[in-house]
Structures are given as C-alpha cells and as structure tokens.
Amino acid sequence: MNKSPASAPTREGLRGDRLTRRTDGRLILDGVGLRPVPGGITGLIGPNGSGKTTLLRLLSGVLPATSGVVTLDGEPLTAIKRREIARRVAVVEQQADTQVELTATDVVRLGRVPHRRVWAPPTARDEEAVREALARTRLSDRAHQPWHTLSGGERQRVQIARALAQQPGELLLDEPTNHLDIQHQLELLDLLTGLGPTTYIALHDLNLAAAYCDRVVVLDQGRVVTAGPPGEVLTEQLIADVYGVRATVHPATAADPRPYIRFLGTLGATR
Ligand SMILES: Nc1ncnc2c1ncn2[C@@H]1O[C@H](COP(=O)(O)OP(=O)(O)OP(=O)(O)O)[C@@H](O)[C@H]1O
C-alpha cells in the first residue's frame, strides 16, 4: 500500500519556542526555546529560581506564556482541549498533596480519569494500568495504605505511579528525586530510562543529570545558557559561571559515557 509521508502522524512531543513569562512585571522566563528528545530524557538544570518549575508549568499548559508558543506534536497547546492534554501529558509536581482521605491506589487511579467517560466506573484495563504502575514503582504492598500515613518518599513514588498509570506520551517531572533515598533515586531514574514517554525532568543533582539525561538544558535567570549532551555541557567553566562553584569534571569515557562531577567549594567573592 502506498503510504505517503504526509499521512504519517507527527510525534514532535512538547516543544517550546521563544517562551517568555512575566509575572508582576518581573521577567521569569526570557525567550526560552526547547525541543524534546523523542522517547528520551531532557534534564532542566539551573540554580534556585532560574525558572525550571515555571518552564514545566508552561509546557503542561497550567500557566500561559506571556509570549512564545508551546506545541504538542506541532499543534499549539492553547488549541488543544484540556482533557486531551491531560490524556497525553502527565505531570509530577514538586509538592503534590491531597487533602481528602485516599489510599495509594485511589491516588494512582486518578491517573486514569482523563481516559474515562465522565462518571464511568474504572474498566479492567484501567485497573490493570493502576496495578502495573504500583508494581513498577514498588508500591504494591502499600496499595491500600492511606495517603496521609505514607512517608515523603512513598508519596513521591505514588505520584509517579499516578503519572505512569496515565500512560502518557509526554512526562514532566519537577525534582522527583527530592524526597527519595539514594536507592529509590536510582530506581526512579532507571525506571524513567527507556520508559517510553518523552520526558522533561527538573533536577538539582548534576551527577544524576549527567548519568540519566540524554540532553540537558541549563537555565540561569530565566534564560537558556546552553543545551546539549551532559558530557559536552557540564564543564568546570559552566559550573563556575552558573553556580559559582569550583568543581572538577571527570570526563565521559568510552567505557563510561557519564561525566562525573566533584564539587570543591564555592567561588564566593572571587567569582
Ligand atoms: N507567581 C509568582 N509571582 C512572583 N514571582 C514568581 C512567581 N512564580 C515564580 N516566581 C519567581 O520566578 C523565579 C523562577 O521560579 P521557579 O520556581 O520557576 O524557579 P526554579 O528554577 O524552579 O527554582 P527552584 O530550583 O528553587 O525550585 C523565582 O525567582 C520565583 O520567585
């Protein structure tokens, strides 16, 4: 059968062009451009207040850009229905909380809501997606525990399970390793690797970014300073310029393609 390339679906994922966000007269994001790594992980890194969370909110459509455009598979986000975005884009925020009495499973089930008709009960497929997400985040034995009794790290993993149950094409995570011990940090990032969705992840830990991201975008004061593979971007000079910190970077090798950063101290007044 003759299948013309024009009929092939566009899978560009979430993309940002010249994104600017102004709040109360302050420029928080200034002309940010962002292109995804399809099926891969893009790390958003940068000092506190550099604009990572704001950028993720623009990408999820929660906040409007003051100027510039976010597109999902080539279509402006503003032209796509909220419910459709909810089906395709999953978000794990920094401090997700829930006020009502829910179990871990109830929270994960929320990930299926955009896939269901209003008021329709969960289908067998919904329940399977929930079970699988709990298993992948190693939470099966916490399934019936009330949310408010879970530890900080367990709550974080429940939020990630909710996002996985959503079976999204795009995944946005805001510092998801914050509450996790080292084992669960590594497990989470291993899980995200090769998961399927095109992922943007805000991360503070530069070594985790170096180890797990296909590409990193460095933000400083609302602007993109540089972007590219971690081995090219995370240099001693960049860390000095952006973070004001002295570091040695052990470069990537053929045997280990991940650069390793050792922090030596702040540059302080000598910067
Ligand atoms: N609603 C708002 N009103 C005023 N300023 C805001 C608002 N939201 C964010 N900002 C400011 O915008 C800047 C960027 O904030 P943002 O949370 O995006 O940074 P971040 O890189 O995620 O920071 P962190 O690493 O500390 O989480 C900060 O200086 C913040 O104070």
The ligand as a Gaussian input file, in Angstrom:
#p B3LYP/6-31G(d) Opt

LIG

0 1
 N        3.704000      33.666000      40.976000
 C        4.890000      34.257000      41.064000
 N        4.991000      35.553000      41.423000
 C        6.204000      36.173000      41.505000
 N        7.365000      35.555000      41.254000
 C        7.311000      34.255000      40.899000
 C        6.081000      33.543000      40.784000
 N        6.355000      32.276000      40.415000
 C        7.700000      32.202000      40.316000
 N        8.268000      33.386000      40.608000
 C        9.697000      33.687000      40.603000
 O       10.225000      33.235000      39.380000
 C       11.550000      32.746000      39.554000
 C       11.638000      31.348000      38.977000
 O       10.931000      30.451000      39.814000
 P       10.883000      28.893000      39.543000
 O       10.118000      28.275000      40.663000
 O       10.428000      28.677000      38.168000
 O       12.433000      28.527000      39.649000
 P       13.150000      27.108000      39.830000
 O       14.307000      27.108000      38.907000
 O       12.161000      26.015000      39.693000
 O       13.633000      27.217000      41.324000
 P       13.983000      26.064000      42.427000
 O       15.206000      25.356000      41.917000
 O       14.282000      26.885000      43.650000
 O       12.786000      25.180000      42.589000
 C       11.837000      32.808000      41.054000
 O       12.611000      33.951000      41.312000
 C       10.455000      32.948000      41.677000
 O       10.499000      33.700000      42.873000

